[in-house]
Amino acid sequence: MDAATKEEITDELVIALFIEDITNVVTNFYSEYYSGEIAVYDYEIAIVDIEKKEPGFISVKFGVTPQVGAHNPLGYDELVYRVDSSGNKELVGYEHLKNFEVPEKFQKYMIKPLG
């Protein structure tokens, strides 16, 4: 964590509070396509949007770039969570937006092409 501004610190805090859930959801999605180890690093997660959509609820959209091996991007996904005033979070959207070429040494773990 190398945040300097208050906004960067806030973003890092929010990502830290969600990273376990994000990791579980992302690895579950990719398990249909890739059998090797997938890493989700905090610095490969960005807050794309955060807003109060209705009283008592906040919507947070994350952009996530999961990695294989030593920092080889597998794809890019956006996850949307709805958070209530008690801190309960619910995944309300998952969109796989981009595929990256998997390096040859990791091709053996591909189950089927990413859809």
KOLRO-173023 format. One record per residue (C-alpha): z negated, y negated, x; residue in one letter. Coordinates in steps of 0.02 Angstrom, whole numbers, plus 50000, padded with zeros to 5 digits. Each point is the difference from the previous one (the first is absolute). Layout:
residues N
ZYXa/...
This chain:
residues 115
500005000050000m/500594984150086d/500014987649856a/499814981750045a/500114990349837t/498975002249844k/501555006249907e/500365013150134e/498195005749996i/500075001549810t/501625010050010d/499255011750129e/498465002549892l/501035004149846v/501085012350099i/498445008150074a/499295002549825l/501605008449940f/500625009350155i/499225016949958e/500765000149826d/501684993450063i/500055013550135t/499645013749873n/501324993949877v/501344997450133v/499735016750088t/500035008649830n/501674991749958f/500805004750167y/499315017949999s/501475004849888e/501214994450136y/499115001650167y/498805013750059s/499414991950163g/498574988050026e/500224982749924i/498994985150059a/499624984449900v/499364986250115y/499124984449936d/501204989150099y/501485008349911e/499324994549830i/500294982649931a/499424991549843i/501654995649914v/499224991749848d/498294997249924i/499714991749833e/498874999349850k/501095006549860k/498715000449861e/498164995349984p/498915012050098g/501435008450095f/500874996850165i/501675007750049s/500295003950184v/501695005650068k/500045007950173f/501515003250110g/499755015850103v/501015007250144t/499365017750037p/500325006750174q/500395016850081v/499625003650182g/499664984950108a/500514985949885h/501625006249923n/500184992849824p/500365012949865l/500264988349853g/499444984249913y/499055000549836d/499154987749885e/498415004749908l/499224989749861v/498175001349957y/499044992749854r/498204995450042v/498674995749872d/498514988550021s/498895014850047s/501135004750145g/500795015149916n/501785002150059k/501455009049918e/501725003550072l/501234993349870v/501615000150100g/500825009050145y/501754996250057e/500895007950149h/501214986550058l/500695004950170k/500325015250110n/500014999650190f/500915012150112e/498785013450057v/500125003150189p/500805016550047e/498385007750066k/499214997749827f/501505006449899q/499255017649996k/498644993349883y/501234993549871m/499925010249840i/501384990549912k/500794982750012p/498934985649940l/500474994949824g/
